[in-house]
Amino acid sequence: CVLATWAAGVAVGASITQVCPTNAKGNWGMGYVVTLGEGHFVLIDGNGDNGEDHLRLLDCIKKGTPEGMKPVVDCWVITHPHWDHIAGAALIARTHAADLTVKEFLLNFPPLDRAIWPSDYDNLVRGWQQWLPDLLRAWPKANIVKAKTGETYRAGGAALEILHTQEDIPAEELMELNNASLVFRMTLAGKTVLFTGDVSGGKVCRRIKEKYGAKLKSDGFQAAHHGWNTECWMFYDEVNPSFVLWPTFTADWDKIDEFPMTKRLKAEMADKSSVRKIYAARGSDITVDLQDVK
């Protein structure tokens, strides 16, 4: 992948790289490398641990780092503890911890006694008892920050404004782990990008729309739940982005046409008159230079 351009060891552009999941069976994950400059990064999730997705993410980081410098991850955001978002990060921790420095993890996992879908419970347990401990053992000096709705966290030149966490879901609601995703807006290089993780439920998406409305307007938008069965389309018009990051892959391309969000994204890609750019990682990584965003 190609990250920021370097001149005399100085980054001249902040960028976001969408690391495409490989076609390994079941690897439909999500991972982003945000280049801050001078070998500093924000990471968002880390794909699954089938195949070598973790090595591809690590390679993106190394290519965006000046020669002779160890990469520094100022903040690693884990949106939620589903395998296809955190297991790849944990695999990096187990196998390549010495290759980078991690200063902070930003997350907010549901507690183990939270009422969630039975099919999600194994992922929640592994998140707390396996994957998160892997990260902490690898980088014991890293701060663990519990994301709170309404707060803004800073990492290098990036600001991360938290709009939704699992704590915003009423205790009486049976929680789907996707809806526990952090929803946050990143501001970097004068541009804003709304990251939605895997939020998918109608109640959660409606709350986000009703709470923020036009304030959701952002330059970029990460298509929630890989563009699959998500209700985030109901606030998509409020975001009204110039570009969309769509974490999908080729093997899945023709299997998901029944979902409203997927239909809309594909229609926009086919619309030659549209000024909105849809970046679908269908087999290769995609890098967006934020200074080129109109």
C-alpha atoms as an extended CHARMM CRD file, in Angstrom:
* protein
*
       294  EXT
         1         1  CYS       CA              0.0000000000        0.0000000000        0.0000000000  PROA      1               0.0000000000
         2         2  VAL       CA              1.0480000000        3.5920000000       -0.4600000000  PROA      2               0.0000000000
         3         3  LEU       CA              0.8260000000        5.8980000000        2.5120000000  PROA      3               0.0000000000
         4         4  ALA       CA              1.9310000000        9.5110000000        2.9820000000  PROA      4               0.0000000000
         5         5  THR       CA              4.6440000000       10.9460000000        0.7690000000  PROA      5               0.0000000000
         6         6  TRP       CA              7.9410000000       11.5570000000        2.5280000000  PROA      6               0.0000000000
         7         7  ALA       CA             10.3450000000       14.4160000000        1.8920000000  PROA      7               0.0000000000
         8         8  ALA       CA             13.5110000000       14.6530000000        3.9640000000  PROA      8               0.0000000000
         9         9  GLY       CA             11.8820000000       12.3150000000        6.4780000000  PROA      9               0.0000000000
        10        10  VAL       CA              8.8040000000       14.5130000000        6.9530000000  PROA      10              0.0000000000
        11        11  ALA       CA              5.2560000000       13.4770000000        6.0550000000  PROA      11              0.0000000000
        12        12  VAL       CA              3.5060000000       15.9250000000        3.7760000000  PROA      12              0.0000000000
        13        13  GLY       CA              0.0690000000       14.2880000000        3.8790000000  PROA      13              0.0000000000
        14        14  ALA       CA             -2.2110000000       12.6340000000        6.3890000000  PROA      14              0.0000000000
        15        15  SER       CA             -3.9600000000        9.5620000000        5.0220000000  PROA      15              0.0000000000
        16        16  ILE       CA             -6.2640000000        6.6500000000        5.7940000000  PROA      16              0.0000000000
        17        17  THR       CA             -5.5250000000        3.2010000000        4.4310000000  PROA      17              0.0000000000
        18        18  GLN       CA             -8.3190000000        0.6620000000        4.2900000000  PROA      18              0.0000000000
        19        19  VAL       CA             -6.5960000000       -2.7050000000        4.6850000000  PROA      19              0.0000000000
        20        20  CYS       CA             -8.6260000000       -5.1280000000        2.6000000000  PROA      20              0.0000000000
        21        21  PRO       CA             -9.4140000000       -8.5060000000        4.1490000000  PROA      21              0.0000000000
        22        22  THR       CA             -7.9880000000      -11.4220000000        2.1850000000  PROA      22              0.0000000000
        23        23  ASN       CA            -10.2080000000      -14.0880000000        0.7260000000  PROA      23              0.0000000000
        24        24  ALA       CA             -9.2470000000      -16.5730000000        3.4050000000  PROA      24              0.0000000000
        25        25  LYS       CA            -12.3700000000      -18.4280000000        4.4720000000  PROA      25              0.0000000000
        26        26  GLY       CA            -14.4230000000      -16.3080000000        6.8360000000  PROA      26              0.0000000000
        27        27  ASN       CA            -12.0490000000      -13.3470000000        6.8030000000  PROA      27              0.0000000000
        28        28  TRP       CA            -14.4710000000      -10.4520000000        6.3760000000  PROA      28              0.0000000000
        29        29  GLY       CA            -12.8080000000       -8.1110000000        8.8390000000  PROA      29              0.0000000000
        30        30  MET       CA            -12.0700000000       -4.4200000000        9.1300000000  PROA      30              0.0000000000
        31        31  GLY       CA             -8.7840000000       -2.6170000000        9.7170000000  PROA      31              0.0000000000
        32        32  TYR       CA             -7.5860000000        0.9500000000        9.1170000000  PROA      32              0.0000000000
        33        33  VAL       CA             -4.1580000000        2.5840000000        9.2680000000  PROA      33              0.0000000000
        34        34  VAL       CA             -4.3380000000        6.3390000000        9.7930000000  PROA      34              0.0000000000
        35        35  THR       CA             -1.0350000000        8.0430000000        9.0570000000  PROA      35              0.0000000000
        36        36  LEU       CA             -0.3570000000       11.0630000000       11.2610000000  PROA      36              0.0000000000
        37        37  GLY       CA              3.1760000000       11.7340000000       10.0080000000  PROA      37              0.0000000000
        38        38  GLU       CA              6.7350000000       11.1830000000       11.2450000000  PROA      38              0.0000000000
        39        39  GLY       CA              6.0740000000        7.4740000000       11.8260000000  PROA      39              0.0000000000
        40        40  HSD       CA              3.0370000000        8.0190000000       14.0600000000  PROA      40              0.0000000000
        41        41  PHE       CA             -0.3270000000        6.3440000000       13.5130000000  PROA      41              0.0000000000
        42        42  VAL       CA             -3.8510000000        5.7590000000       14.7080000000  PROA      42              0.0000000000
        43        43  LEU       CA             -5.0540000000        2.1980000000       14.0950000000  PROA      43              0.0000000000
        44        44  ILE       CA             -8.7100000000        1.2320000000       13.9690000000  PROA      44              0.0000000000
        45        45  ASP       CA             -9.3570000000       -2.4740000000       14.5750000000  PROA      45              0.0000000000
        46        46  GLY       CA             -7.1320000000       -5.0580000000       12.8980000000  PROA      46              0.0000000000
        47        47  ASN       CA             -9.1430000000       -7.5560000000       10.8150000000  PROA      47              0.0000000000
        48        48  GLY       CA             -9.4520000000      -11.2450000000       11.6640000000  PROA      48              0.0000000000
        49        49  ASP       CA             -6.6350000000      -13.7400000000       12.1250000000  PROA      49              0.0000000000
        50        50  ASN       CA             -7.2020000000      -16.0240000000        9.1470000000  PROA      50              0.0000000000
        51        51  GLY       CA             -4.5080000000      -15.7810000000        6.4850000000  PROA      51              0.0000000000
        52        52  GLU       CA             -1.9490000000      -12.9770000000        6.6830000000  PROA      52              0.0000000000
        53        53  ASP       CA             -4.0910000000       -9.8580000000        7.0650000000  PROA      53              0.0000000000
        54        54  HSD       CA             -2.1180000000       -8.9210000000       10.1650000000  PROA      54              0.0000000000
        55        55  LEU       CA              1.1130000000       -8.8590000000        8.1380000000  PROA      55              0.0000000000
        56        56  ARG       CA             -0.4590000000       -6.6590000000        5.4860000000  PROA      56              0.0000000000
        57        57  LEU       CA             -1.5930000000       -4.1780000000        8.1110000000  PROA      57              0.0000000000
        58        58  LEU       CA              1.8630000000       -4.2140000000        9.6610000000  PROA      58              0.0000000000
        59        59  ASP       CA              3.4370000000       -3.6810000000        6.2340000000  PROA      59              0.0000000000
        60        60  CYS       CA              1.3100000000       -0.5610000000        5.7040000000  PROA      60              0.0000000000
        61        61  ILE       CA              2.5790000000        0.8220000000        8.9950000000  PROA      61              0.0000000000
        62        62  LYS       CA              6.2100000000        0.1380000000        8.1430000000  PROA      62              0.0000000000
        63        63  LYS       CA              5.9080000000        1.7490000000        4.7170000000  PROA      63              0.0000000000
        64        64  GLY       CA              4.6180000000        4.9150000000        6.3490000000  PROA      64              0.0000000000
        65        65  THR       CA              7.5460000000        5.1240000000        8.7810000000  PROA      65              0.0000000000
        66        66  PRO       CA             10.8700000000        6.9150000000        8.1270000000  PROA      66              0.0000000000
        67        67  GLU       CA             13.8280000000        4.5760000000        7.6990000000  PROA      67              0.0000000000
        68        68  GLY       CA             15.5020000000        3.6140000000       10.9540000000  PROA      68              0.0000000000
        69        69  MET       CA             12.5030000000        4.5580000000       13.1060000000  PROA      69              0.0000000000
        70        70  LYS       CA             10.1990000000        2.2020000000       14.9830000000  PROA      70              0.0000000000
        71        71  PRO       CA              6.5380000000        2.9910000000       14.2170000000  PROA      71              0.0000000000
        72        72  VAL       CA              4.5520000000        4.5650000000       17.0330000000  PROA      72              0.0000000000
        73        73  VAL       CA              0.8400000000        3.8810000000       17.3960000000  PROA      73              0.0000000000
        74        74  ASP       CA             -0.4370000000        6.8610000000       19.3500000000  PROA      74              0.0000000000
        75        75  CYS       CA             -3.8810000000        5.2980000000       19.6660000000  PROA      75              0.0000000000
        76        76  TRP       CA             -5.2670000000        1.8990000000       18.7150000000  PROA      76              0.0000000000
        77        77  VAL       CA             -9.0700000000        1.9860000000       18.6140000000  PROA      77              0.0000000000
        78        78  ILE       CA            -10.8650000000       -1.3320000000       19.0410000000  PROA      78              0.0000000000
        79        79  THR       CA            -14.4510000000       -0.6520000000       18.0150000000  PROA      79              0.0000000000
        80        80  HSD       CA            -15.8760000000       -3.8780000000       19.5300000000  PROA      80              0.0000000000
        81        81  PRO       CA            -14.7070000000       -7.3930000000       20.4480000000  PROA      81              0.0000000000
        82        82  HSD       CA            -15.8460000000       -9.3360000000       17.4010000000  PROA      82              0.0000000000
        83        83  TRP       CA            -13.2710000000      -11.7470000000       15.9950000000  PROA      83              0.0000000000
        84        84  ASP       CA            -13.0470000000      -10.0430000000       12.5970000000  PROA      84              0.0000000000
        85        85  HSD       CA            -12.1090000000       -6.7070000000       14.2070000000  PROA      85              0.0000000000
        86        86  ILE       CA             -9.7760000000       -7.6100000000       17.0630000000  PROA      86              0.0000000000
        87        87  ALA       CA             -8.2630000000      -11.0840000000       16.4690000000  PROA      87              0.0000000000
        88        88  GLY       CA             -5.8400000000       -9.7620000000       13.8330000000  PROA      88              0.0000000000
        89        89  ALA       CA             -4.6510000000       -7.0720000000       16.2400000000  PROA      89              0.0000000000
        90        90  ALA       CA             -4.1010000000       -9.7360000000       18.9030000000  PROA      90              0.0000000000
        91        91  LEU       CA             -2.1230000000      -11.8140000000       16.4040000000  PROA      91              0.0000000000
        92        92  ILE       CA              0.1900000000       -8.8660000000       15.7440000000  PROA      92              0.0000000000
        93        93  ALA       CA              0.6050000000       -8.5560000000       19.5030000000  PROA      93              0.0000000000
        94        94  ARG       CA              1.6030000000      -12.2110000000       19.8380000000  PROA      94              0.0000000000
        95        95  THR       CA              3.9760000000      -12.3110000000       16.8690000000  PROA      95              0.0000000000
        96        96  HSD       CA              5.3200000000       -8.8120000000       16.1070000000  PROA      96              0.0000000000
        97        97  ALA       CA              5.0620000000       -6.7640000000       19.3050000000  PROA      97              0.0000000000
        98        98  ALA       CA              8.7140000000       -5.6960000000       19.0310000000  PROA      98              0.0000000000
        99        99  ASP       CA              8.1080000000       -4.1090000000       15.6280000000  PROA      99              0.0000000000
       100       100  LEU       CA              6.0920000000       -1.1620000000       16.9270000000  PROA      100             0.0000000000
       101       101  THR       CA              5.3310000000        0.8950000000       20.0100000000  PROA      101             0.0000000000
       102       102  VAL       CA              1.7320000000        1.2940000000       21.1630000000  PROA      102             0.0000000000
       103       103  LYS       CA              0.9670000000        4.1840000000       23.5120000000  PROA      103             0.0000000000
       104       104  GLU       CA             -2.7730000000        3.8130000000       24.0540000000  PROA      104             0.0000000000
       105       105  PHE       CA             -5.7930000000        1.5920000000       23.4600000000  PROA      105             0.0000000000
       106       106  LEU       CA             -9.2210000000        3.2160000000       23.1890000000  PROA      106             0.0000000000
       107       107  LEU       CA            -12.2320000000        0.9190000000       23.6930000000  PROA      107             0.0000000000
       108       108  ASN       CA            -15.3920000000        0.2600000000       25.6620000000  PROA      108             0.0000000000
       109       109  PHE       CA            -16.3920000000       -3.4040000000       25.8040000000  PROA      109             0.0000000000
       110       110  PRO       CA            -19.6450000000       -4.5490000000       27.3880000000  PROA      110             0.0000000000
       111       111  PRO       CA            -19.1400000000       -6.2530000000       30.7820000000  PROA      111             0.0000000000
       112       112  LEU       CA            -19.3620000000      -10.0250000000       30.8670000000  PROA      112             0.0000000000
       113       113  ASP       CA            -22.6240000000       -9.9210000000       32.8190000000  PROA      113             0.0000000000
       114       114  ARG       CA            -24.3360000000       -7.7890000000       30.1570000000  PROA      114             0.0000000000
       115       115  ALA       CA            -27.3350000000       -9.4140000000       28.4890000000  PROA      115             0.0000000000
       116       116  ILE       CA            -26.2530000000       -9.9890000000       24.8820000000  PROA      116             0.0000000000
       117       117  TRP       CA            -27.1740000000      -12.3080000000       22.0300000000  PROA      117             0.0000000000
       118       118  PRO       CA            -26.1160000000      -15.9000000000       22.8700000000  PROA      118             0.0000000000
       119       119  SER       CA            -24.2840000000      -16.1580000000       19.5320000000  PROA      119             0.0000000000
       120       120  ASP       CA            -22.1220000000      -13.1770000000       20.5330000000  PROA      120             0.0000000000
       121       121  TYR       CA            -21.1750000000      -14.3020000000       24.0060000000  PROA      121             0.0000000000
       122       122  ASP       CA            -18.1330000000      -16.3640000000       22.9890000000  PROA      122             0.0000000000
       123       123  ASN       CA            -16.6480000000      -13.3320000000       21.2180000000  PROA      123             0.0000000000
       124       124  LEU       CA            -17.2390000000      -11.1610000000       24.2730000000  PROA      124             0.0000000000
       125       125  VAL       CA            -15.5340000000      -13.6910000000       26.5520000000  PROA      125             0.0000000000
       126       126  ARG       CA            -12.5920000000      -14.0650000000       24.1770000000  PROA      126             0.0000000000
       127       127  GLY       CA            -12.3680000000      -10.2820000000       23.9240000000  PROA      127             0.0000000000
       128       128  TRP       CA            -11.9310000000       -9.9160000000       27.6770000000  PROA      128             0.0000000000
       129       129  GLN       CA            -10.0260000000      -13.1210000000       28.4140000000  PROA      129             0.0000000000
       130       130  GLN       CA             -7.8970000000      -13.6910000000       25.3120000000  PROA      130             0.0000000000
       131       131  TRP       CA             -7.5820000000      -10.8870000000       22.7690000000  PROA      131             0.0000000000
       132       132  LEU       CA             -7.3760000000       -7.8790000000       25.0970000000  PROA      132             0.0000000000
       133       133  PRO       CA             -4.8760000000       -9.6530000000       27.4080000000  PROA      133             0.0000000000
       134       134  ASP       CA             -2.7640000000      -10.4370000000       24.3090000000  PROA      134             0.0000000000
       135       135  LEU       CA             -2.5940000000       -6.6950000000       23.5700000000  PROA      135             0.0000000000
       136       136  LEU       CA             -1.7550000000       -5.7560000000       27.1440000000  PROA      136             0.0000000000
       137       137  ARG       CA              0.9850000000       -8.3780000000       27.4710000000  PROA      137             0.0000000000
       138       138  ALA       CA              2.5800000000       -7.1900000000       24.2500000000  PROA      138             0.0000000000
       139       139  TRP       CA              2.5970000000       -3.5030000000       25.2180000000  PROA      139             0.0000000000
       140       140  PRO       CA              2.3440000000       -3.3600000000       29.0310000000  PROA      140             0.0000000000
       141       141  LYS       CA              3.1350000000        0.3660000000       29.1630000000  PROA      141             0.0000000000
       142       142  ALA       CA              0.1920000000        1.2950000000       26.9450000000  PROA      142             0.0000000000
       143       143  ASN       CA             -2.6720000000        3.1950000000       28.5450000000  PROA      143             0.0000000000
       144       144  ILE       CA             -6.1210000000        1.6140000000       28.4540000000  PROA      144             0.0000000000
       145       145  VAL       CA             -8.6940000000        4.3570000000       27.9270000000  PROA      145             0.0000000000
       146       146  LYS       CA            -12.3980000000        3.6490000000       28.3070000000  PROA      146             0.0000000000
       147       147  ALA       CA            -14.1610000000        5.6760000000       25.6370000000  PROA      147             0.0000000000
       148       148  LYS       CA            -17.0090000000        7.8430000000       26.8960000000  PROA      148             0.0000000000
       149       149  THR       CA            -19.7660000000        9.3830000000       24.7930000000  PROA      149             0.0000000000
       150       150  GLY       CA            -19.3140000000       13.1380000000       24.5350000000  PROA      150             0.0000000000
       151       151  GLU       CA            -15.5860000000       13.0860000000       25.1770000000  PROA      151             0.0000000000
       152       152  THR       CA            -12.8540000000       13.8980000000       22.6470000000  PROA      152             0.0000000000
       153       153  TYR       CA             -9.4930000000       12.1190000000       22.7070000000  PROA      153             0.0000000000
       154       154  ARG       CA             -6.3750000000       13.3560000000       20.9510000000  PROA      154             0.0000000000
       155       155  ALA       CA             -3.6650000000       11.3260000000       19.2720000000  PROA      155             0.0000000000
       156       156  GLY       CA             -0.9890000000       13.3450000000       17.5480000000  PROA      156             0.0000000000
       157       157  GLY       CA             -2.8080000000       15.6810000000       15.1700000000  PROA      157             0.0000000000
       158       158  ALA       CA             -6.0110000000       13.6260000000       15.2550000000  PROA      158             0.0000000000
       159       159  ALA       CA             -9.0540000000       14.2770000000       17.4410000000  PROA      159             0.0000000000
       160       160  LEU       CA            -11.4860000000       11.4280000000       18.1450000000  PROA      160             0.0000000000
       161       161  GLU       CA            -14.9580000000       12.5810000000       19.2280000000  PROA      161             0.0000000000
       162       162  ILE       CA            -17.0070000000        9.7340000000       20.7330000000  PROA      162             0.0000000000
       163       163  LEU       CA            -20.6690000000        9.7200000000       19.6600000000  PROA      163             0.0000000000
       164       164  HSD       CA            -21.8180000000        6.2800000000       20.8430000000  PROA      164             0.0000000000
       165       165  THR       CA            -20.6280000000        3.4450000000       23.0810000000  PROA      165             0.0000000000
       166       166  GLN       CA            -22.2640000000        0.3050000000       24.4430000000  PROA      166             0.0000000000
       167       167  GLU       CA            -23.1720000000        2.2820000000       27.5660000000  PROA      167             0.0000000000
       168       168  ASP       CA            -25.7520000000        4.2080000000       25.5220000000  PROA      168             0.0000000000
       169       169  ILE       CA            -27.8220000000        1.0470000000       25.0280000000  PROA      169             0.0000000000
       170       170  PRO       CA            -30.4430000000        0.6010000000       27.7830000000  PROA      170             0.0000000000
       171       171  ALA       CA            -29.7690000000       -2.3000000000       30.1290000000  PROA      171             0.0000000000
       172       172  GLU       CA            -33.1460000000       -3.8590000000       29.3660000000  PROA      172             0.0000000000
       173       173  GLU       CA            -32.2970000000       -4.2250000000       25.6600000000  PROA      173             0.0000000000
       174       174  LEU       CA            -30.7720000000       -7.5230000000       24.5700000000  PROA      174             0.0000000000
       175       175  MET       CA            -27.5250000000       -6.3340000000       23.0310000000  PROA      175             0.0000000000
       176       176  GLU       CA            -26.1290000000       -7.4530000000       19.7170000000  PROA      176             0.0000000000
       177       177  LEU       CA            -22.3550000000       -7.0800000000       19.9650000000  PROA      177             0.0000000000
       178       178  ASN       CA            -22.2520000000       -5.1700000000       16.6760000000  PROA      178             0.0000000000
       179       179  ASN       CA            -24.2820000000       -2.4070000000       18.3140000000  PROA      179             0.0000000000
       180       180  ALA       CA            -21.6440000000       -2.1270000000       21.0510000000  PROA      180             0.0000000000
       181       181  SER       CA            -19.3180000000       -0.6400000000       18.4400000000  PROA      181             0.0000000000
       182       182  LEU       CA            -17.7370000000        2.7080000000       19.1450000000  PROA      182             0.0000000000
       183       183  VAL       CA            -19.0830000000        5.3720000000       16.8220000000  PROA      183             0.0000000000
       184       184  PHE       CA            -16.7110000000        8.3110000000       16.6040000000  PROA      184             0.0000000000
       185       185  ARG       CA            -15.7490000000       11.1960000000       14.3660000000  PROA      185             0.0000000000
       186       186  MET       CA            -12.0660000000       11.6620000000       13.6210000000  PROA      186             0.0000000000
       187       187  THR       CA            -10.8020000000       15.1090000000       12.6860000000  PROA      187             0.0000000000
       188       188  LEU       CA             -7.4310000000       15.1460000000       10.9310000000  PROA      188             0.0000000000
       189       189  ALA       CA             -5.8100000000       17.5620000000        8.4830000000  PROA      189             0.0000000000
       190       190  GLY       CA             -8.9390000000       19.7080000000        8.5510000000  PROA      190             0.0000000000
       191       191  LYS       CA            -11.1800000000       16.8360000000        7.4320000000  PROA      191             0.0000000000
       192       192  THR       CA            -13.7320000000       14.7680000000        9.3670000000  PROA      192             0.0000000000
       193       193  VAL       CA            -14.4410000000       11.0500000000        9.0230000000  PROA      193             0.0000000000
       194       194  LEU       CA            -17.2970000000        9.2490000000       10.7920000000  PROA      194             0.0000000000
       195       195  PHE       CA            -16.3540000000        5.7040000000       11.8320000000  PROA      195             0.0000000000
       196       196  THR       CA            -19.2900000000        3.4670000000       12.7180000000  PROA      196             0.0000000000
       197       197  GLY       CA            -17.7250000000        0.0430000000       13.2830000000  PROA      197             0.0000000000
       198       198  ASP       CA            -20.5050000000       -2.5330000000       12.9340000000  PROA      198             0.0000000000
       199       199  VAL       CA            -23.5450000000       -0.6670000000       14.2750000000  PROA      199             0.0000000000
       200       200  SER       CA            -26.5300000000       -2.3070000000       12.6490000000  PROA      200             0.0000000000
       201       201  GLY       CA            -29.6800000000       -2.2940000000       14.7840000000  PROA      201             0.0000000000
       202       202  GLY       CA            -32.5740000000        0.0050000000       14.0120000000  PROA      202             0.0000000000
       203       203  LYS       CA            -32.9380000000        1.2380000000       17.5960000000  PROA      203             0.0000000000
       204       204  VAL       CA            -29.2770000000        2.2190000000       17.8790000000  PROA      204             0.0000000000
       205       205  CYS       CA            -29.1360000000        3.8540000000       14.4570000000  PROA      205             0.0000000000
       206       206  ARG       CA            -32.3630000000        5.7570000000       15.1360000000  PROA      206             0.0000000000
       207       207  ARG       CA            -30.9730000000        7.0420000000       18.4490000000  PROA      207             0.0000000000
       208       208  ILE       CA            -27.8330000000        8.2590000000       16.6990000000  PROA      208             0.0000000000
       209       209  LYS       CA            -29.8910000000       10.0460000000       14.0420000000  PROA      209             0.0000000000
       210       210  GLU       CA            -32.2730000000       11.6210000000       16.5410000000  PROA      210             0.0000000000
       211       211  LYS       CA            -29.5110000000       12.6850000000       18.9170000000  PROA      211             0.0000000000
       212       212  TYR       CA            -27.1780000000       14.2880000000       16.3980000000  PROA      212             0.0000000000
       213       213  GLY       CA            -29.1350000000       14.9160000000       13.1830000000  PROA      213             0.0000000000
       214       214  ALA       CA            -27.3370000000       17.3940000000       10.9260000000  PROA      214             0.0000000000
       215       215  LYS       CA            -24.3790000000       17.4270000000       13.3330000000  PROA      215             0.0000000000
       216       216  LEU       CA            -23.3630000000       14.0760000000       11.8330000000  PROA      216             0.0000000000
       217       217  LYS       CA            -22.1880000000       15.8630000000        8.6620000000  PROA      217             0.0000000000
       218       218  SER       CA            -18.6880000000       14.6230000000        7.8800000000  PROA      218             0.0000000000
       219       219  ASP       CA            -16.3130000000       14.5610000000        4.9160000000  PROA      219             0.0000000000
       220       220  GLY       CA            -15.9270000000       10.7920000000        5.1020000000  PROA      220             0.0000000000
       221       221  PHE       CA            -17.9910000000        7.8360000000        6.2820000000  PROA      221             0.0000000000
       222       222  GLN       CA            -17.0240000000        4.2540000000        7.1150000000  PROA      222             0.0000000000
       223       223  ALA       CA            -19.8680000000        2.0350000000        5.9380000000  PROA      223             0.0000000000
       224       224  ALA       CA            -21.1400000000        0.2490000000        9.0200000000  PROA      224             0.0000000000
       225       225  HSD       CA            -21.1450000000       -3.5410000000        9.2860000000  PROA      225             0.0000000000
       226       226  HSD       CA            -19.2750000000       -3.8590000000        5.9770000000  PROA      226             0.0000000000
       227       227  GLY       CA            -22.3460000000       -2.5130000000        4.1660000000  PROA      227             0.0000000000
       228       228  TRP       CA            -24.2610000000       -5.6560000000        5.1330000000  PROA      228             0.0000000000
       229       229  ASN       CA            -27.5000000000       -5.7850000000        7.1180000000  PROA      229             0.0000000000
       230       230  THR       CA            -27.2100000000       -2.4170000000        8.8190000000  PROA      230             0.0000000000
       231       231  GLU       CA            -29.7380000000        0.3070000000        9.4960000000  PROA      231             0.0000000000
       232       232  CYS       CA            -27.0870000000        3.0390000000        9.3540000000  PROA      232             0.0000000000
       233       233  TRP       CA            -28.5100000000        4.0570000000        5.9870000000  PROA      233             0.0000000000
       234       234  MET       CA            -31.1620000000        5.9560000000        7.9980000000  PROA      234             0.0000000000
       235       235  PHE       CA            -28.5810000000        8.6030000000        9.0120000000  PROA      235             0.0000000000
       236       236  TYR       CA            -26.4190000000        8.3770000000        5.8760000000  PROA      236             0.0000000000
       237       237  ASP       CA            -28.0390000000       11.4650000000        4.3560000000  PROA      237             0.0000000000
       238       238  GLU       CA            -27.2420000000       13.4570000000        7.4930000000  PROA      238             0.0000000000
       239       239  VAL       CA            -23.5810000000       12.5050000000        7.1500000000  PROA      239             0.0000000000
       240       240  ASN       CA            -23.6560000000       13.3860000000        3.4310000000  PROA      240             0.0000000000
       241       241  PRO       CA            -19.9910000000       12.4580000000        2.9480000000  PROA      241             0.0000000000
       242       242  SER       CA            -17.6720000000       13.3060000000        0.0650000000  PROA      242             0.0000000000
       243       243  PHE       CA            -16.2160000000        9.8040000000        0.2820000000  PROA      243             0.0000000000
       244       244  VAL       CA            -17.1520000000        6.4350000000        1.7530000000  PROA      244             0.0000000000
       245       245  LEU       CA            -14.7860000000        3.7720000000        3.0850000000  PROA      245             0.0000000000
       246       246  TRP       CA            -16.4120000000        0.3970000000        2.4600000000  PROA      246             0.0000000000
       247       247  PRO       CA            -14.6050000000       -2.5250000000        4.1370000000  PROA      247             0.0000000000
       248       248  THR       CA            -15.6170000000       -5.4460000000        1.9480000000  PROA      248             0.0000000000
       249       249  PHE       CA            -13.7870000000       -7.9160000000       -0.2900000000  PROA      249             0.0000000000
       250       250  THR       CA            -14.1890000000       -9.5570000000       -3.6740000000  PROA      250             0.0000000000
       251       251  ALA       CA            -15.4120000000      -12.9730000000       -2.5360000000  PROA      251             0.0000000000
       252       252  ASP       CA            -18.3620000000      -11.2930000000       -0.8270000000  PROA      252             0.0000000000
       253       253  TRP       CA            -19.1720000000       -8.7920000000       -3.5560000000  PROA      253             0.0000000000
       254       254  ASP       CA            -22.0100000000      -10.6420000000       -5.2660000000  PROA      254             0.0000000000
       255       255  LYS       CA            -23.5420000000      -12.1380000000       -2.1190000000  PROA      255             0.0000000000
       256       256  ILE       CA            -24.8030000000       -9.0530000000       -0.3400000000  PROA      256             0.0000000000
       257       257  ASP       CA            -27.0840000000       -7.3170000000       -2.8350000000  PROA      257             0.0000000000
       258       258  GLU       CA            -30.1530000000       -7.8890000000       -0.6790000000  PROA      258             0.0000000000
       259       259  PHE       CA            -29.0960000000       -5.2980000000        1.8960000000  PROA      259             0.0000000000
       260       260  PRO       CA            -30.3380000000       -1.6690000000        1.5320000000  PROA      260             0.0000000000
       261       261  MET       CA            -26.9610000000       -0.1190000000        2.4020000000  PROA      261             0.0000000000
       262       262  THR       CA            -25.1390000000       -2.3060000000       -0.1100000000  PROA      262             0.0000000000
       263       263  LYS       CA            -27.6780000000       -1.5030000000       -2.8270000000  PROA      263             0.0000000000
       264       264  ARG       CA            -27.2570000000        2.2000000000       -2.2110000000  PROA      264             0.0000000000
       265       265  LEU       CA            -23.4560000000        2.0980000000       -2.2180000000  PROA      265             0.0000000000
       266       266  LYS       CA            -23.3470000000        0.0490000000       -5.4170000000  PROA      266             0.0000000000
       267       267  ALA       CA            -25.8110000000        2.4300000000       -7.0750000000  PROA      267             0.0000000000
       268       268  GLU       CA            -23.6520000000        5.4020000000       -6.1420000000  PROA      268             0.0000000000
       269       269  MET       CA            -20.5610000000        3.6640000000       -7.5090000000  PROA      269             0.0000000000
       270       270  ALA       CA            -22.3840000000        3.0940000000      -10.8140000000  PROA      270             0.0000000000
       271       271  ASP       CA            -23.6560000000        6.6880000000      -11.0130000000  PROA      271             0.0000000000
       272       272  LYS       CA            -21.1650000000        8.4670000000      -13.2630000000  PROA      272             0.0000000000
       273       273  SER       CA            -22.6550000000       11.8430000000      -12.3890000000  PROA      273             0.0000000000
       274       274  SER       CA            -22.0400000000       11.4130000000       -8.6650000000  PROA      274             0.0000000000
       275       275  VAL       CA            -19.2420000000       13.4330000000       -7.0930000000  PROA      275             0.0000000000
       276       276  ARG       CA            -19.1780000000       11.1080000000       -4.0760000000  PROA      276             0.0000000000
       277       277  LYS       CA            -16.3560000000        8.5810000000       -4.1160000000  PROA      277             0.0000000000
       278       278  ILE       CA            -16.9610000000        5.0590000000       -2.8070000000  PROA      278             0.0000000000
       279       279  TYR       CA            -13.7360000000        3.2690000000       -1.8410000000  PROA      279             0.0000000000
       280       280  ALA       CA            -14.5430000000       -0.4490000000       -1.7140000000  PROA      280             0.0000000000
       281       281  ALA       CA            -11.5260000000       -2.5550000000       -0.7660000000  PROA      281             0.0000000000
       282       282  ARG       CA            -12.2100000000       -5.4640000000       -3.1110000000  PROA      282             0.0000000000
       283       283  GLY       CA             -8.9320000000       -7.3550000000       -3.0620000000  PROA      283             0.0000000000
       284       284  SER       CA             -6.3890000000       -4.5960000000       -2.4990000000  PROA      284             0.0000000000
       285       285  ASP       CA             -5.7430000000       -1.8890000000        0.0540000000  PROA      285             0.0000000000
       286       286  ILE       CA             -6.9880000000        1.6300000000       -0.6390000000  PROA      286             0.0000000000
       287       287  THR       CA             -5.3740000000        4.8260000000        0.6110000000  PROA      287             0.0000000000
       288       288  VAL       CA             -7.1620000000        8.1690000000        0.8040000000  PROA      288             0.0000000000
       289       289  ASP       CA             -4.9710000000       11.2600000000        1.1230000000  PROA      289             0.0000000000
       290       290  LEU       CA             -7.0610000000       13.6150000000        3.2330000000  PROA      290             0.0000000000
       291       291  GLN       CA             -5.5010000000       16.6800000000        1.6610000000  PROA      291             0.0000000000
       292       292  ASP       CA             -7.0030000000       15.6010000000       -1.6660000000  PROA      292             0.0000000000
       293       293  VAL       CA            -10.5450000000       15.4040000000       -0.2730000000  PROA      293             0.0000000000
       294       294  LYS       CA            -12.7670000000       18.1920000000       -1.6180000000  PROA      294             0.0000000000
